[in-house]
Amino acid sequence: MEYTNLGGPGGPRISTLALGVMTFGAVVEEATSFAILDRFREAGGTFIDTADCYCFWIEGRTGRESEELLGRWLAARGCRDDVVLSTKVGAQPDPALAGTWPRNAEGLSNATVRAAADGSLERLRTDHVEILFAHIQDLSVELRETVGAFAELITDGKIGAAGVSNHPTSVIRTARAAAAELAVPPYTAVQQRHSFLRPRPGASFYGYGPQVAADEELLALVRTSPDLSMMAYSFLIEGALVREDRPLPWQYDTAQNQARRQALWRVAAEAGVTRTQLALAWLLRGETDIVPIIGVSSVAQLDDALGALDVPPDAVAELVEAAEEA
């Protein structure tokens, strides 16, 4: 395993691969979830990512299952000190609010952020998490209020750092500026959709929820901000990047992306690595330092992803060259 600091030298030391446990407890049953978590820890993985709303959209689920399962695993293994936890608030549906999701999402007011954080800590069976993310944008609340709420949680010792997910780059810039004006800690991590394939300019991901893909402005911001790290989710584009039976979604279905996908398949075959491993290696070895979030449903899938750390640098370089020609 390889390690880095999230959010600059003063941030928590993390494994450069994060394990996303979104479906654990809701789709992936407990024994398999525990086996995956155990294998990740055995391989040197330390960084685990979840949210307070996974997977509320599945009938019969509350959205609390992932945090609750992770809390049970941490208690059973007694390994809290060996793990860096990140969770998210702001997207859990609130039955007291009118409308359908995401209009009825819990939001990012000061009171809601603080209450949601306490709920996450209780479910995770811990007194703090290393990083807490603002999960989706809340247009009804001033950024200064949300930034202030996260700062209070840092002061209280309930979170180590603040992060932001699924917010446009312009809003992230504004929020970081607001933190500077308030003289409080800024967002030091951002979590967005990001992949070897680039979405069409202006493509909306609302069908997936209010997701936001990383744009060139964000990548440049991360490269030039020593105190800002980036995490990438959905890097396999729901499997369409690596599987013949999954067509590219319309947001990615361009001639250039078709050529880039074929290049990835070709280079992976020539290098003797899997497509998933090469897609991950491209994220890990790119111009912008990125922490990929790997989502798996079996130990075998996890082992495949872990192999990304051993992909030859020449294969990544060849893929970069092929992408530039596409």
MARFISE-666146 format. One record per residue: residue in one letter; residue number from 1; x, y, z of N, C-alpha, C in turn. Coordinates in steps of 0.05 Angstrom, whole numbers. Layout:
<sites>
<site "A",NUM,<X,Y,Z>,<X,Y,Z>,<X,Y,Z>>,
...
</sites>
This chain:
<sites>
<site "M",1,<17,-24,0>,<0,0,0>,<18,25,0>>,
<site "E",2,<7,46,-11>,<21,72,-11>,<4,92,6>>,
<site "Y",3,<18,113,15>,<5,131,34>,<11,160,27>>,
<site "T",4,<-7,177,35>,<-3,206,31>,<-18,220,53>>,
<site "N",5,<-16,247,53>,<-31,263,72>,<-55,276,57>>,
<site "L",6,<-78,274,69>,<-102,286,57>,<-104,315,66>>,
<site "G",7,<-105,333,46>,<-107,361,52>,<-81,374,61>>,
<site "G",8,<-59,364,50>,<-33,376,56>,<-18,363,78>>,
<site "P",9,<6,373,84>,<23,360,104>,<10,357,132>>,
<site "G",10,<-7,375,139>,<-20,374,166>,<-44,356,167>>,
<site "G",11,<-52,345,144>,<-76,329,144>,<-71,300,152>>,
<site "P",12,<-92,284,155>,<-89,257,164>,<-73,240,144>>,
<site "R",13,<-58,221,154>,<-42,203,137>,<-62,181,128>>,
<site "I",14,<-64,177,102>,<-84,159,91>,<-71,140,70>>,
<site "S",15,<-84,117,66>,<-76,100,43>,<-86,114,18>>,
<site "T",16,<-70,112,-4>,<-77,126,-28>,<-101,113,-43>>,
<site "L",17,<-110,91,-34>,<-135,79,-43>,<-154,80,-19>>,
<site "A",18,<-178,92,-24>,<-199,92,-4>,<-219,71,-10>>,
<site "L",19,<-229,58,10>,<-250,38,6>,<-277,51,11>>,
<site "G",20,<-294,51,-10>,<-321,62,-7>,<-340,40,1>>,
<site "V",21,<-355,45,23>,<-372,24,34>,<-402,31,30>>,
<site "M",22,<-408,45,9>,<-436,54,5>,<-456,32,7>>,
<site "T",23,<-451,9,-5>,<-471,-12,-7>,<-469,-32,16>>,
<site "F",24,<-450,-29,34>,<-447,-48,56>,<-470,-46,75>>,
<site "G",25,<-482,-68,81>,<-504,-69,100>,<-531,-65,86>>,
<site "A",26,<-531,-54,62>,<-556,-50,47>,<-558,-69,24>>,
<site "V",27,<-536,-73,10>,<-535,-92,-13>,<-516,-115,-7>>,
<site "V",28,<-492,-108,1>,<-472,-128,8>,<-477,-137,37>>,
<site "E",29,<-482,-162,40>,<-490,-172,67>,<-466,-171,86>>,
<site "E",30,<-472,-173,112>,<-453,-167,133>,<-427,-184,132>>,
<site "A",31,<-430,-210,128>,<-406,-227,129>,<-387,-219,106>>,
<site "T",32,<-398,-215,82>,<-381,-207,60>,<-369,-179,65>>,
<site "S",33,<-385,-161,75>,<-375,-134,81>,<-351,-135,101>>,
<site "F",34,<-354,-151,122>,<-333,-154,141>,<-308,-166,128>>,
<site "A",35,<-312,-186,111>,<-289,-199,97>,<-274,-179,80>>,
<site "I",36,<-289,-161,66>,<-276,-141,49>,<-261,-121,66>>,
<site "L",37,<-273,-112,88>,<-260,-93,106>,<-235,-105,118>>,
<site "D",38,<-237,-130,126>,<-213,-144,137>,<-191,-146,117>>,
<site "R",39,<-198,-153,92>,<-177,-155,71>,<-165,-128,65>>,
<site "F",40,<-180,-108,64>,<-170,-81,59>,<-150,-73,81>>,
<site "R",41,<-157,-78,105>,<-139,-72,128>,<-114,-89,127>>,
<site "E",42,<-117,-114,120>,<-94,-132,118>,<-75,-123,96>>,
<site "A",43,<-86,-111,75>,<-69,-101,53>,<-56,-74,59>>,
<site "G",44,<-61,-63,83>,<-50,-37,90>,<-69,-14,85>>,
<site "G",45,<-93,-20,76>,<-112,2,72>,<-121,14,98>>,
<site "T",46,<-123,40,99>,<-131,54,124>,<-154,73,120>>,
<site "F",47,<-160,80,95>,<-179,102,90>,<-206,90,81>>,
<site "I",48,<-228,96,97>,<-254,85,91>,<-274,108,88>>,
<site "D",49,<-290,107,67>,<-309,129,61>,<-337,119,61>>,
<site "T",50,<-355,134,74>,<-383,128,75>,<-400,154,76>>,
<site "A",51,<-425,152,82>,<-443,175,85>,<-466,168,102>>,
<site "D",52,<-481,189,112>,<-503,183,130>,<-529,177,115>>,
<site "C",53,<-527,173,88>,<-552,169,72>,<-550,144,55>>,
<site "Y",54,<-529,127,57>,<-526,104,40>,<-541,80,52>>,
<site "C",55,<-559,66,37>,<-570,71,11>,<-600,76,14>>,
<site "F",56,<-608,100,20>,<-636,106,26>,<-655,101,2>>,
<site "W",57,<-643,101,-22>,<-660,99,-46>,<-669,70,-52>>,
<site "I",58,<-658,51,-37>,<-667,23,-40>,<-691,18,-22>>,
<site "E",59,<-712,7,-33>,<-736,2,-17>,<-730,-14,8>>,
<site "G",60,<-740,-5,30>,<-736,-18,55>,<-711,-10,70>>,
<site "R",61,<-695,8,58>,<-671,17,71>,<-674,46,82>>,
<site "T",62,<-660,52,103>,<-662,79,115>,<-640,98,106>>,
<site "G",63,<-618,87,96>,<-595,104,90>,<-575,104,113>>,
<site "R",64,<-581,91,134>,<-563,90,157>,<-547,64,157>>,
<site "E",65,<-552,46,139>,<-541,19,141>,<-510,18,138>>,
<site "S",66,<-499,35,121>,<-470,34,117>,<-455,43,141>>,
<site "E",67,<-463,65,153>,<-450,74,177>,<-453,54,200>>,
<site "E",68,<-477,43,202>,<-482,24,224>,<-465,-1,221>>,
<site "L",69,<-463,-11,197>,<-446,-35,193>,<-417,-28,199>>,
<site "L",70,<-408,-6,189>,<-380,2,194>,<-375,5,224>>,
<site "G",71,<-394,16,238>,<-391,18,267>,<-389,-10,281>>,
<site "R",72,<-405,-29,271>,<-403,-56,282>,<-376,-68,276>>,
<site "W",73,<-366,-64,252>,<-340,-76,245>,<-318,-64,262>>,
<site "L",74,<-318,-37,265>,<-297,-24,281>,<-298,-34,310>>,
<site "A",75,<-322,-38,321>,<-324,-48,348>,<-314,-77,350>>,
<site "A",76,<-322,-93,331>,<-315,-122,331>,<-285,-126,328>>,
<site "R",77,<-272,-109,312>,<-243,-112,307>,<-226,-96,326>>,
<site "G",78,<-238,-77,340>,<-222,-60,358>,<-200,-45,344>>,
<site "C",79,<-206,-35,320>,<-185,-24,303>,<-189,6,297>>,
<site "R",80,<-205,20,313>,<-211,48,306>,<-186,65,303>>,
<site "D",81,<-166,60,318>,<-141,77,317>,<-125,71,291>>,
<site "D",82,<-131,50,277>,<-117,43,253>,<-131,53,228>>,
<site "V",83,<-154,65,231>,<-171,72,208>,<-176,102,207>>,
<site "V",84,<-175,113,182>,<-183,141,177>,<-211,140,166>>,
<site "L",85,<-230,153,179>,<-258,153,171>,<-266,179,158>>,
<site "S",86,<-280,176,136>,<-294,200,125>,<-323,193,121>>,
<site "T",87,<-340,211,128>,<-369,208,123>,<-380,235,113>>,
<site "K",88,<-405,235,107>,<-417,258,94>,<-445,264,106>>,
<site "V",89,<-452,290,106>,<-478,298,115>,<-490,317,95>>,
<site "G",90,<-516,320,96>,<-530,339,78>,<-549,327,58>>,
<site "A",91,<-547,301,53>,<-563,289,31>,<-584,270,42>>,
<site "Q",92,<-584,263,67>,<-605,245,78>,<-633,257,75>>,
<site "P",93,<-652,243,64>,<-679,255,63>,<-690,261,90>>,
<site "D",94,<-704,283,93>,<-716,291,118>,<-746,290,114>>,
<site "P",95,<-759,271,128>,<-789,268,124>,<-804,293,133>>,
<site "A",96,<-792,311,148>,<-806,335,156>,<-807,356,134>>,
<site "L",97,<-791,352,113>,<-790,371,91>,<-807,362,68>>,
<site "A",98,<-819,381,54>,<-837,374,31>,<-821,368,6>>,
<site "G",99,<-834,354,-12>,<-821,349,-38>,<-807,322,-38>>,
<site "T",100,<-797,315,-62>,<-782,291,-65>,<-752,297,-65>>,
<site "W",101,<-736,277,-61>,<-707,281,-60>,<-697,290,-87>>,
<site "P",102,<-678,309,-89>,<-663,320,-66>,<-675,345,-54>>,
<site "R",103,<-700,353,-62>,<-711,377,-50>,<-716,373,-20>>,
<site "N",104,<-720,349,-11>,<-724,344,18>,<-699,334,32>>,
<site "A",105,<-675,339,20>,<-650,331,33>,<-647,347,59>>,
<site "E",106,<-633,335,78>,<-631,348,105>,<-617,375,104>>,
<site "G",107,<-599,379,85>,<-587,405,81>,<-562,410,98>>,
<site "L",108,<-553,435,96>,<-527,442,108>,<-529,467,126>>,
<site "S",109,<-551,470,140>,<-552,492,160>,<-535,484,183>>,
<site "N",110,<-528,504,200>,<-511,499,223>,<-523,477,241>>,
<site "A",111,<-549,480,248>,<-562,461,266>,<-562,433,254>>,
<site "T",112,<-568,431,228>,<-570,405,215>,<-543,392,213>>,
<site "V",113,<-523,407,205>,<-496,395,203>,<-487,384,230>>,
<site "R",114,<-491,399,251>,<-482,390,277>,<-498,366,287>>,
<site "A",115,<-524,366,282>,<-541,343,290>,<-534,318,274>>,
<site "A",116,<-530,322,248>,<-524,300,230>,<-497,288,237>>,
<site "A",117,<-478,305,244>,<-451,295,252>,<-453,278,277>>,
<site "D",118,<-469,287,296>,<-473,271,321>,<-485,245,315>>,
<site "G",119,<-505,244,296>,<-517,219,289>,<-497,200,276>>,
<site "S",120,<-480,211,259>,<-460,194,246>,<-440,182,267>>,
<site "L",121,<-432,199,285>,<-413,189,306>,<-426,167,322>>,
<site "E",122,<-451,170,328>,<-465,149,344>,<-466,123,328>>,
<site "R",123,<-473,124,303>,<-475,100,286>,<-447,88,282>>,
<site "L",124,<-427,104,279>,<-400,94,274>,<-386,85,300>>,
<site "R",125,<-399,90,323>,<-388,82,349>,<-361,95,354>>,
<site "T",126,<-359,120,349>,<-334,134,353>,<-340,162,363>>,
<site "D",127,<-320,176,374>,<-324,203,384>,<-315,224,364>>,
<site "H",128,<-304,215,340>,<-295,234,320>,<-291,219,294>>,
<site "V",129,<-292,234,272>,<-283,224,246>,<-261,243,236>>,
<site "E",130,<-243,232,220>,<-221,248,211>,<-230,269,190>>,
<site "I",131,<-250,263,175>,<-260,283,156>,<-290,280,152>>,
<site "L",132,<-304,303,151>,<-333,303,146>,<-338,320,121>>,
<site "F",133,<-354,309,103>,<-359,323,77>,<-387,335,77>>,
<site "A",134,<-389,359,66>,<-415,370,57>,<-423,355,32>>,
<site "H",135,<-443,338,33>,<-448,318,12>,<-458,330,-14>>,
<site "I",136,<-479,346,-13>,<-490,359,-36>,<-496,388,-30>>,
<site "Q",137,<-497,404,-51>,<-501,433,-47>,<-529,439,-35>>,
<site "D",138,<-530,458,-17>,<-555,468,-5>,<-557,498,-12>>,
<site "L",139,<-573,504,-32>,<-576,532,-41>,<-592,549,-22>>,
<site "S",140,<-604,537,-2>,<-621,552,17>,<-605,564,40>>,
<site "V",141,<-579,556,42>,<-563,564,65>,<-538,579,55>>,
<site "E",142,<-531,600,69>,<-507,615,62>,<-482,598,67>>,
<site "L",143,<-463,600,49>,<-438,584,52>,<-424,590,78>>,
<site "R",144,<-425,615,87>,<-412,622,112>,<-424,607,136>>,
<site "E",145,<-450,602,135>,<-462,586,157>,<-452,558,157>>,
<site "T",146,<-451,545,133>,<-442,518,132>,<-412,516,139>>,
<site "V",147,<-396,533,128>,<-367,533,135>,<-364,537,165>>,
<site "G",148,<-379,554,177>,<-378,559,206>,<-385,535,222>>,
<site "A",149,<-406,520,212>,<-414,496,227>,<-392,475,227>>,
<site "F",150,<-379,471,204>,<-357,452,203>,<-334,461,221>>,
<site "A",151,<-329,487,222>,<-307,497,239>,<-314,492,268>>,
<site "E",152,<-339,495,276>,<-346,489,304>,<-341,460,311>>,
<site "L",153,<-348,442,292>,<-343,413,297>,<-313,407,299>>,
<site "I",154,<-297,421,284>,<-268,418,287>,<-259,427,314>>,
<site "T",155,<-269,450,323>,<-262,461,349>,<-270,442,371>>,
<site "D",156,<-294,429,367>,<-304,411,387>,<-290,384,387>>,
<site "G",157,<-272,379,367>,<-258,354,366>,<-274,331,354>>,
<site "K",158,<-297,338,342>,<-314,317,331>,<-306,309,303>>,
<site "I",159,<-293,327,289>,<-282,321,262>,<-254,333,261>>,
<site "G",160,<-238,321,244>,<-210,331,241>,<-208,352,220>>,
<site "A",161,<-224,349,199>,<-222,367,176>,<-249,367,162>>,
<site "A",162,<-253,388,145>,<-277,392,130>,<-273,387,101>>,
<site "G",163,<-292,373,88>,<-290,368,59>,<-316,375,46>>,
<site "V",164,<-315,376,19>,<-339,383,4>,<-341,364,-20>>,
<site "S",165,<-366,357,-27>,<-371,339,-49>,<-395,349,-65>>,
<site "N",166,<-393,344,-91>,<-416,350,-109>,<-424,380,-108>>,
<site "H",167,<-404,397,-107>,<-407,426,-109>,<-392,436,-134>>,
<site "P",168,<-403,455,-149>,<-388,466,-171>,<-362,479,-161>>,
<site "T",169,<-342,479,-178>,<-316,490,-171>,<-318,519,-161>>,
<site "S",170,<-335,535,-174>,<-338,563,-166>,<-348,565,-138>>,
<site "V",171,<-366,547,-130>,<-376,547,-102>,<-354,538,-83>>,
<site "I",172,<-338,519,-90>,<-316,510,-73>,<-297,533,-68>>,
<site "R",173,<-291,548,-90>,<-273,572,-87>,<-286,592,-67>>,
<site "T",174,<-311,597,-71>,<-325,617,-54>,<-325,608,-25>>,
<site "A",175,<-330,582,-20>,<-331,571,7>,<-303,573,20>>,
<site "R",176,<-282,568,5>,<-255,570,16>,<-249,599,23>>,
<site "A",177,<-258,617,6>,<-254,646,11>,<-269,655,36>>,
<site "A",178,<-294,644,39>,<-309,650,63>,<-295,641,88>>,
<site "A",179,<-283,617,87>,<-269,607,110>,<-245,626,117>>,
<site "A",180,<-232,636,97>,<-209,654,102>,<-219,680,115>>,
<site "E",181,<-242,690,106>,<-253,714,118>,<-261,710,147>>,
<site "L",182,<-271,686,153>,<-280,679,180>,<-257,670,197>>,
<site "A",183,<-233,666,185>,<-209,657,199>,<-215,629,212>>,
<site "V",184,<-227,612,196>,<-233,584,205>,<-221,565,184>>,
<site "P",185,<-219,540,191>,<-208,520,172>,<-225,518,147>>,
<site "P",186,<-213,517,124>,<-228,514,99>,<-233,485,92>>,
<site "Y",187,<-249,480,71>,<-250,453,60>,<-223,446,50>>,
<site "T",188,<-213,423,59>,<-186,414,51>,<-187,388,34>>,
<site "A",189,<-211,379,28>,<-214,356,10>,<-240,360,-6>>,
<site "V",190,<-239,351,-31>,<-262,352,-48>,<-266,325,-61>>,
<site "Q",191,<-291,317,-62>,<-298,290,-73>,<-318,293,-95>>,
<site "Q",192,<-309,286,-120>,<-326,290,-144>,<-324,265,-161>>,
<site "R",193,<-343,263,-180>,<-340,243,-202>,<-315,249,-218>>,
<site "H",194,<-300,228,-225>,<-276,233,-241>,<-267,207,-253>>,
<site "S",195,<-258,207,-278>,<-251,183,-292>,<-232,189,-314>>,
<site "F",196,<-221,168,-326>,<-204,170,-350>,<-219,183,-373>>,
<site "L",197,<-245,179,-374>,<-262,192,-394>,<-273,218,-384>>,
<site "R",198,<-274,237,-401>,<-284,264,-392>,<-313,267,-402>>,
<site "P",199,<-331,277,-385>,<-359,281,-393>,<-361,303,-413>>,
<site "R",200,<-383,303,-428>,<-389,325,-446>,<-390,351,-431>>,
<site "P",201,<-380,373,-442>,<-382,399,-429>,<-411,405,-421>>,
<site "G",202,<-415,412,-396>,<-441,419,-386>,<-460,396,-380>>,
<site "A",203,<-450,371,-383>,<-467,348,-378>,<-477,347,-350>>,
<site "S",204,<-503,341,-347>,<-515,339,-321>,<-516,310,-312>>,
<site "F",205,<-512,306,-286>,<-513,279,-275>,<-537,277,-255>>,
<site "Y",206,<-557,293,-260>,<-580,294,-241>,<-594,267,-240>>,
<site "G",207,<-593,251,-261>,<-605,225,-260>,<-592,206,-240>>,
<site "Y",208,<-567,213,-233>,<-552,197,-213>,<-555,210,-185>>,
<site "G",209,<-572,230,-183>,<-572,247,-160>,<-556,273,-167>>,
<site "P",210,<-555,292,-150>,<-542,317,-157>,<-511,314,-156>>,
<site "Q",211,<-501,297,-173>,<-472,292,-173>,<-459,313,-191>>,
<site "V",212,<-433,318,-185>,<-418,337,-200>,<-391,324,-208>>,
<site "A",213,<-384,327,-234>,<-359,316,-243>,<-337,337,-241>>,
<site "A",214,<-313,328,-235>,<-290,346,-234>,<-286,358,-261>>,
<site "D",215,<-281,384,-262>,<-275,398,-287>,<-245,407,-286>>,
<site "E",216,<-236,418,-308>,<-208,426,-310>,<-202,448,-290>>,
<site "E",217,<-221,465,-284>,<-216,486,-264>,<-211,474,-237>>,
<site "L",218,<-226,453,-230>,<-221,440,-204>,<-194,426,-203>>,
<site "L",219,<-188,412,-224>,<-162,398,-225>,<-139,418,-222>>,
<site "A",220,<-141,441,-235>,<-121,461,-233>,<-120,472,-204>>,
<site "L",221,<-143,476,-192>,<-144,486,-165>,<-130,467,-145>>,
<site "V",222,<-135,441,-149>,<-123,421,-131>,<-92,421,-135>>,
<site "R",223,<-84,423,-160>,<-55,423,-166>,<-40,447,-154>>,
<site "T",224,<-54,469,-152>,<-41,494,-143>,<-48,501,-113>>,
<site "S",225,<-62,483,-100>,<-70,488,-72>,<-58,466,-54>>,
<site "P",226,<-36,472,-40>,<-23,452,-24>,<-41,440,-2>>,
<site "D",227,<-62,455,6>,<-79,446,28>,<-105,434,18>>,
<site "L",228,<-106,426,-8>,<-131,415,-19>,<-125,389,-34>>,
<site "S",229,<-139,368,-26>,<-136,342,-39>,<-162,334,-52>>,
<site "M",230,<-160,316,-72>,<-184,308,-86>,<-187,278,-85>>,
<site "M",231,<-212,269,-81>,<-220,241,-82>,<-239,238,-106>>,
<site "A",232,<-236,215,-119>,<-252,210,-143>,<-270,186,-139>>,
<site "Y",233,<-296,189,-145>,<-314,167,-144>,<-325,161,-172>>,
<site "S",234,<-338,138,-175>,<-349,129,-201>,<-329,130,-223>>,
<site "F",235,<-304,122,-217>,<-283,124,-237>,<-286,103,-259>>,
<site "L",236,<-302,82,-254>,<-308,62,-274>,<-333,68,-290>>,
<site "I",237,<-346,91,-283>,<-371,100,-297>,<-391,77,-296>>,
<site "E",238,<-397,67,-272>,<-416,46,-268>,<-409,21,-285>>,
<site "G",239,<-384,17,-289>,<-375,-7,-304>,<-371,-2,-334>>,
<site "A",240,<-381,20,-344>,<-380,24,-373>,<-352,28,-384>>,
<site "L",241,<-333,36,-366>,<-306,41,-375>,<-292,14,-382>>,
<site "V",242,<-300,-7,-368>,<-284,-32,-370>,<-300,-56,-381>>,
<site "R",243,<-326,-53,-384>,<-342,-76,-392>,<-355,-72,-420>>,
<site "E",244,<-354,-93,-436>,<-365,-92,-463>,<-396,-91,-462>>,
<site "D",245,<-408,-102,-441>,<-437,-103,-440>,<-449,-78,-428>>,
<site "R",246,<-433,-57,-422>,<-443,-32,-410>,<-437,-9,-430>>,
<site "P",247,<-457,0,-444>,<-452,23,-462>,<-446,48,-446>>,
<site "L",248,<-431,66,-458>,<-425,91,-445>,<-451,107,-441>>,
<site "P",249,<-455,118,-417>,<-478,136,-413>,<-476,160,-432>>,
<site "W",250,<-498,173,-437>,<-498,195,-456>,<-479,218,-448>>,
<site "Q",251,<-474,221,-422>,<-456,242,-413>,<-427,237,-423>>,
<site "Y",252,<-420,212,-429>,<-393,205,-438>,<-392,194,-466>>,
<site "D",253,<-415,191,-479>,<-415,177,-505>,<-407,196,-528>>,
<site "T",254,<-381,199,-531>,<-370,215,-552>,<-349,199,-568>>,
<site "A",255,<-343,207,-592>,<-324,192,-608>,<-296,192,-594>>,
<site "Q",256,<-289,214,-581>,<-264,215,-567>,<-263,195,-544>>,
<site "N",257,<-285,194,-529>,<-285,175,-506>,<-286,146,-515>>,
<site "Q",258,<-300,141,-537>,<-299,114,-548>,<-271,106,-555>>,
<site "A",259,<-256,124,-567>,<-228,118,-574>,<-211,115,-549>>,
<site "R",260,<-216,132,-529>,<-200,130,-504>,<-206,103,-490>>,
<site "R",261,<-231,95,-490>,<-238,70,-477>,<-224,46,-492>>,
<site "Q",262,<-224,47,-518>,<-210,26,-533>,<-181,26,-527>>,
<site "A",263,<-169,50,-524>,<-141,52,-518>,<-135,39,-490>>,
<site "L",264,<-152,44,-471>,<-148,33,-444>,<-150,2,-446>>,
<site "W",265,<-169,-8,-461>,<-171,-37,-463>,<-146,-49,-476>>,
<site "R",266,<-137,-36,-497>,<-113,-46,-512>,<-88,-46,-494>>,
<site "V",267,<-83,-23,-481>,<-59,-20,-465>,<-60,-40,-442>>,
<site "A",268,<-83,-43,-429>,<-85,-62,-407>,<-78,-91,-416>>,
<site "A",269,<-89,-98,-439>,<-83,-125,-450>,<-53,-129,-455>>,
<site "E",270,<-41,-109,-468>,<-13,-110,-474>,<5,-111,-449>>,
<site "A",271,<-4,-97,-429>,<12,-96,-404>,<7,-120,-385>>,
<site "G",272,<-14,-135,-392>,<-20,-158,-375>,<-32,-151,-348>>,
<site "V",273,<-47,-128,-348>,<-62,-120,-324>,<-91,-118,-331>>,
<site "T",274,<-108,-116,-311>,<-137,-114,-317>,<-144,-85,-323>>,
<site "R",275,<-166,-82,-336>,<-175,-55,-343>,<-180,-38,-319>>,
<site "T",276,<-191,-50,-298>,<-196,-35,-274>,<-169,-26,-262>>,
<site "Q",277,<-150,-43,-261>,<-123,-36,-250>,<-111,-12,-265>>,
<site "L",278,<-113,-13,-292>,<-101,9,-307>,<-117,35,-303>>,
<site "A",279,<-143,33,-302>,<-159,57,-297>,<-152,70,-270>>,
<site "L",280,<-148,53,-250>,<-140,63,-224>,<-111,74,-224>>,
<site "A",281,<-93,60,-238>,<-66,70,-239>,<-64,97,-252>>,
<site "W",282,<-80,101,-273>,<-81,128,-286>,<-88,150,-266>>,
<site "L",283,<-107,144,-248>,<-114,164,-228>,<-91,168,-208>>,
<site "L",284,<-79,146,-200>,<-58,148,-179>,<-33,161,-189>>,
<site "R",285,<-26,159,-215>,<-1,168,-225>,<-3,193,-243>>,
<site "G",286,<-26,206,-242>,<-31,229,-260>,<-19,255,-250>>,
<site "E",287,<-23,275,-267>,<-12,302,-261>,<-24,313,-235>>,
<site "T",288,<-49,307,-230>,<-63,315,-206>,<-63,292,-186>>,
<site "D",289,<-55,297,-162>,<-56,276,-141>,<-85,270,-134>>,
<site "I",290,<-93,246,-138>,<-121,238,-133>,<-122,213,-117>>,
<site "V",291,<-141,212,-98>,<-146,188,-82>,<-171,175,-93>>,
<site "P",292,<-169,153,-107>,<-193,139,-118>,<-208,125,-95>>,
<site "I",293,<-235,125,-98>,<-252,110,-80>,<-260,85,-94>>,
<site "I",294,<-252,62,-83>,<-259,37,-96>,<-284,25,-83>>,
<site "G",295,<-303,18,-99>,<-328,6,-89>,<-329,-23,-99>>,
<site "V",296,<-330,-42,-82>,<-330,-70,-89>,<-351,-85,-74>>,
<site "S",297,<-358,-109,-84>,<-378,-125,-70>,<-367,-153,-64>>,
<site "S",298,<-341,-157,-68>,<-328,-183,-62>,<-299,-178,-56>>,
<site "V",299,<-287,-197,-42>,<-258,-196,-37>,<-242,-198,-63>>,
<site "A",300,<-252,-214,-82>,<-238,-217,-107>,<-237,-190,-122>>,
<site "Q",301,<-259,-175,-122>,<-259,-149,-134>,<-239,-130,-120>>,
<site "L",302,<-238,-132,-94>,<-219,-115,-79>,<-191,-122,-87>>,
<site "D",303,<-184,-148,-88>,<-157,-156,-95>,<-150,-146,-123>>,
<site "D",304,<-169,-147,-142>,<-164,-136,-168>,<-157,-107,-167>>,
<site "A",305,<-172,-91,-151>,<-166,-63,-149>,<-139,-57,-136>>,
<site "L",306,<-132,-73,-116>,<-107,-69,-102>,<-83,-73,-121>>,
<site "G",307,<-87,-89,-142>,<-66,-94,-162>,<-59,-69,-177>>,
<site "A",308,<-75,-48,-175>,<-68,-23,-189>,<-42,-11,-179>>,
<site "L",309,<-34,-17,-155>,<-10,-6,-143>,<15,-18,-157>>,
<site "D",310,<11,-41,-171>,<34,-54,-184>,<34,-51,-214>>,
<site "V",311,<17,-35,-225>,<16,-30,-254>,<42,-17,-263>>,
<site "P",312,<56,-27,-283>,<81,-15,-291>,<78,14,-300>>,
<site "P",313,<95,32,-292>,<93,60,-300>,<92,64,-331>>,
<site "D",314,<106,46,-345>,<106,48,-374>,<78,45,-386>>,
<site "A",315,<62,28,-373>,<34,24,-383>,<18,49,-379>>,
<site "V",316,<21,63,-357>,<7,88,-352>,<16,109,-372>>,
<site "A",317,<42,110,-376>,<53,130,-396>,<42,124,-424>>,
<site "E",318,<40,99,-431>,<30,92,-458>,<0,100,-460>>,
<site "L",319,<-15,96,-438>,<-43,103,-438>,<-46,134,-441>>,
<site "V",320,<-30,149,-427>,<-31,178,-429>,<-25,187,-457>>,
<site "E",321,<-5,175,-470>,<2,182,-497>,<-21,175,-516>>,
<site "A",322,<-34,151,-512>,<-56,143,-529>,<-80,162,-525>>,
<site "A",323,<-84,171,-501>,<-107,189,-496>,<-103,216,-510>>,
<site "E",324,<-78,225,-511>,<-72,250,-524>,<-77,249,-554>>,
<site "E",325,<-74,225,-565>,<-78,221,-594>,<-107,216,-601>>,
<site "A",326,<-124,209,-581>,<-152,203,-586>,<-168,227,-594>>,
</sites>
